[in-house]
Amino acid sequence: MRKFKALMIALMTLAFLAVIVFLLKFAGYGLTYQVSTSMPKGFYFIKPAPSELKQNMKVVFSPPTRVQRMLLKHHWVPQSGLLMKYVMARPGDHVCYYSNSLWVNGRRLVPIYHFYAPGKPLPSYHFCGTLSADNYLLISHQDDHSFDSRYFGPINRKAIIGEAIAVMDI
């Protein structure tokens, strides 16, 4: 009888934890492991993004559908299809793609490459102007070869899943 009671307590505890995890996930919270060299490697706590996204904030987002197939095909993203990058330009910032570089408010930010391997072109994006409301440039300044907004353009706020907060660097 004691073994049965201990088993029931263990099963109820697991069920309770499963419900808590489900509710947290449903509310927009989560945990992820970043393995790409474009961002600091490690575990990240994901929480719903605040209404105002600040410069250099790490965010998790869903890239545009037109490039997501390429990302999954080359295994450049996890199966979730989500990316993690820094907010580098916000609504009202002046952004320009020219001279093989990405410029934000008159400052050269990162280079733009045309190929990821010999004869294998990267998508290109061309824009020079002010970011409209709810549009953000999400870039990794940590790795010049990061696949980010320099190749697919600004991301709408609706595609930004949450803020990533480092739990443990590896």
Backbone torsions as a table, in degrees:
resi	resn	phi	psi	omega
1	MET	NA	-36.6	179.6
2	ARG	-64.5	-41.3	-180.0
3	LYS	-62.6	-41.0	178.9
4	PHE	-63.3	-43.9	-179.9
5	LYS	-64.3	-43.4	178.7
6	ALA	-63.7	-39.8	178.1
7	LEU	-64.4	-43.4	179.1
8	MET	-62.6	-42.7	178.8
9	ILE	-63.2	-42.8	179.0
10	ALA	-63.4	-44.2	179.7
11	LEU	-65.4	-40.5	178.5
12	MET	-66.1	-38.6	178.1
13	THR	-64.1	-44.8	178.2
14	LEU	-63.0	-42.1	178.5
15	ALA	-62.6	-42.4	179.1
16	PHE	-62.1	-45.3	178.9
17	LEU	-63.5	-38.9	178.8
18	ALA	-63.2	-40.8	178.3
19	VAL	-65.2	-42.6	178.9
20	ILE	-62.0	-46.1	179.4
21	VAL	-61.3	-43.9	178.7
22	PHE	-60.3	-45.8	-179.3
23	LEU	-64.8	-40.1	177.8
24	LEU	-64.7	-43.3	178.7
25	LYS	-63.0	-43.2	179.5
26	PHE	-62.5	-34.1	-180.0
27	ALA	-81.1	-1.5	175.8
28	GLY	100.5	10.8	179.5
29	TYR	-99.9	154.0	179.1
30	GLY	-172.3	-177.0	178.8
31	LEU	-135.7	137.1	179.1
32	THR	-139.4	159.5	177.1
33	TYR	-115.9	122.6	-179.3
34	GLN	-94.0	119.3	-179.2
35	VAL	-111.6	-15.9	-177.8
36	SER	-67.6	148.6	177.6
37	THR	-77.2	-7.5	-178.1
38	SER	-76.4	-15.2	178.4
39	MET	-135.9	159.9	177.5
40	PRO	-57.7	128.6	-179.1
41	LYS	-71.7	147.0	176.5
42	GLY	146.1	-172.3	178.7
43	PHE	-92.2	140.3	-179.4
44	TYR	-130.6	137.3	171.5
45	PHE	-87.5	129.3	179.8
46	ILE	-106.4	127.0	176.6
47	LYS	-127.9	157.3	178.9
48	PRO	-53.7	136.3	-178.4
49	ALA	-67.8	141.4	177.1
50	PRO	-66.4	165.8	-178.6
51	SER	-64.2	-32.6	177.5
52	GLU	-108.0	115.6	177.9
53	LEU	-87.2	125.7	-176.6
54	LYS	-94.5	156.5	176.5
55	GLN	-55.6	137.5	179.2
56	ASN	69.7	5.7	175.3
57	MET	-67.6	136.8	175.9
58	LYS	-84.2	129.2	179.7
59	VAL	-132.0	154.8	174.2
60	VAL	-108.3	134.5	-175.8
61	PHE	-148.3	164.2	176.0
62	SER	-97.9	118.0	-179.4
63	PRO	-69.2	163.7	179.4
64	PRO	-56.8	145.0	-178.4
65	THR	-56.2	-36.4	-176.2
66	ARG	-63.9	-22.6	178.1
67	VAL	-109.5	-12.4	-176.8
68	GLN	-63.8	-36.2	177.8
69	ARG	-60.5	-42.4	178.7
70	MET	-64.3	-42.6	179.9
71	LEU	-60.7	-45.2	-179.3
72	LEU	-70.0	-39.9	-179.8
73	LYS	-59.4	-41.1	-177.5
74	HIS	-92.4	4.7	-179.7
75	HIS	58.5	38.9	178.5
76	TRP	-89.1	-6.9	177.0
77	VAL	-137.9	159.3	174.6
78	PRO	-70.0	170.9	-179.1
79	GLN	-55.5	-27.4	178.9
80	SER	-63.7	-22.8	-178.9
81	GLY	80.0	4.3	-176.6
82	LEU	-89.7	148.4	176.8
83	LEU	-117.5	157.3	173.7
84	MET	-122.9	126.9	179.4
85	LYS	-147.7	174.2	176.7
86	TYR	-92.1	145.2	170.7
87	VAL	-75.9	115.1	-176.8
88	MET	-113.6	-17.0	174.5
89	ALA	-147.9	142.4	-175.1
90	ARG	-122.9	171.1	178.1
91	PRO	-51.5	134.3	-179.1
92	GLY	96.5	-18.1	177.4
93	ASP	-75.0	145.8	177.0
94	HIS	-89.7	124.2	-176.4
95	VAL	-122.4	136.5	178.9
96	CYS	-143.6	131.6	175.2
97	TYR	-101.2	105.3	175.2
98	TYR	-160.8	162.2	-178.4
99	SER	53.1	41.3	179.3
100	ASN	56.3	28.8	179.0
101	SER	-142.8	162.1	174.3
102	LEU	-107.9	127.2	-177.3
103	TRP	-115.1	137.6	176.7
104	VAL	-128.6	122.0	-179.6
105	ASN	51.1	42.4	176.2
106	GLY	79.9	4.2	-178.9
107	ARG	-113.8	129.8	177.8
108	ARG	-66.7	125.1	-176.1
109	LEU	-100.0	-58.6	-176.4
110	VAL	-147.4	155.0	175.3
111	PRO	-74.9	158.6	174.3
112	ILE	-119.1	126.5	178.7
113	TYR	-101.5	160.0	-178.4
114	HIS	-105.8	-17.5	-178.2
115	PHE	-136.9	143.3	174.8
116	TYR	-95.8	-14.3	174.2
117	ALA	-157.9	160.0	-179.2
118	PRO	-52.5	123.7	178.6
119	GLY	76.5	3.6	-178.6
120	LYS	-114.0	99.6	-173.8
121	PRO	-74.9	147.4	171.8
122	LEU	-90.0	152.7	174.0
123	PRO	-60.5	150.6	177.8
124	SER	-120.0	150.6	179.9
125	TYR	-135.1	135.6	-178.4
126	HIS	-126.3	127.6	-179.6
127	PHE	-164.2	143.7	172.1
128	CYS	-148.8	109.0	-178.0
129	GLY	169.5	-165.7	-178.0
130	THR	-95.2	133.6	177.8
131	LEU	-65.8	133.3	179.9
132	SER	-79.8	171.7	-179.9
133	ALA	-55.0	140.5	177.1
134	ASP	69.8	15.0	176.9
135	ASN	-115.7	136.6	-175.6
136	TYR	-133.6	143.9	173.2
137	LEU	-95.9	120.4	-176.3
138	LEU	-112.4	114.6	-169.9
139	ILE	-134.5	153.9	167.8
140	SER	-109.3	114.4	176.4
141	HIS	-88.1	0.3	-179.2
142	GLN	-81.2	-27.4	-177.7
143	ASP	-137.1	115.7	-178.7
144	ASP	-60.3	-20.3	-177.8
145	HIS	-100.1	16.8	178.5
146	SER	-64.9	141.9	175.1
147	PHE	-92.1	108.3	-172.4
148	ASP	-150.4	-158.6	-175.1
149	SER	-58.7	-17.1	177.8
150	ARG	-66.5	-19.0	-179.6
151	TYR	-109.3	-16.5	180.0
152	PHE	-131.0	3.0	173.6
153	GLY	86.0	-174.3	-178.4
154	PRO	-63.1	153.9	178.5
155	ILE	-110.5	133.0	176.8
156	ASN	-72.0	145.1	-178.3
157	ARG	-52.8	-33.5	-179.0
158	LYS	-63.6	-24.3	-179.1
159	ALA	-85.8	-8.1	-179.3
160	ILE	-86.7	115.1	-173.4
161	ILE	-77.2	-45.7	-176.8
162	GLY	-175.2	176.6	176.8
163	GLU	-90.6	138.2	180.0
164	ALA	-103.7	124.3	-179.4
165	ILE	-118.6	123.2	-177.2
166	ALA	-62.1	130.8	176.7
167	VAL	-102.9	-44.5	-178.9
168	MET	-151.1	117.8	175.9
169	ASP	-80.2	147.1	179.7
170	ILE	-125.6	NA	NA
